[in-house]
C-alpha cells in the first residue's frame, strides 16, 4: 500500500502546474483528489486492521505484540 501512495504523490508532483506549464489548471484540484482518496483509503485499512487484531487477540496480547515490534525497530 505505501508504494501506491508514493506513486500517487510522485504523479501529483509531476503534473503540478508550477513544474509543468503545459498542464492547464482548472482550479478543481483534480490531481490532488486521488492523493487524498488514496491516503484516506490507507488510513481506513490501517484502522480496520488494528480493530480486527484488537478484537481477535484482546488488548493484552495486542499491546504486547505492538510493544515487541517497536522494541525490535529500536
N, C-alpha and C positions, 0 to 999 in steps of 0.2 A: 504493500500500500504506500509506503513512503516514496518509492520510486515513481509512482504515478503522480504524487503531489509535486515532487521535484520537477518532473517533466512538464506539468502544467504551469509551474512557476516560470520555468525557462521559456516556454512558449509565450506566456503573457508578457514577459520582459522583452522578448524578441519582437513581438508585434506591437509594442507600445509606440505611440505616435512620436514621442520625443526622440527615439532612436531611429525610427524608420519613417521619414516624412512622406513616403508614398502611401502609407496606410492612412485612410481617412477616418477621423474621429467624429462619430455621430453623437457623442455625449451620453450614450446609453450604457456605457461601461460593459460592452459585450465581451471583452477579453477578460474582465475581472470576474464576471458572474460564474464561469466554470471553476475558477480558482476557489471561490468561496463555497461552491457546491461540493467540490472535492474535499476541502478542509472540513466542512460540516459533516460529510459522509464519514470521513476518517474518525472524527471525534465521536460520532454516534456509534460506529462499530466498536471503538475502544471502550466506550461506556457500557455498551451491551455485553461485551466480553467480560468486563470487570464485574458486572452484576451477575452474569451467569456463573463465573467462577466463585463469587461470594456465596451465591445461593447453593451451589453444589457442594463446596468444601467447608462452608461455615467460616465464621470470622477468624477463629484462632488459626486454622490451617492456612487460610488465605493470607493473614498477616505474616505468619512465619515464612511462607513461600516468598512473599514480596521482600521481607527483610533479608532473606538469604540471597535473593537475586541482587539487591542493592549492595550487599556486603561483597558479593563476588565481583561487582563492577568497580568497586573502590579498591 
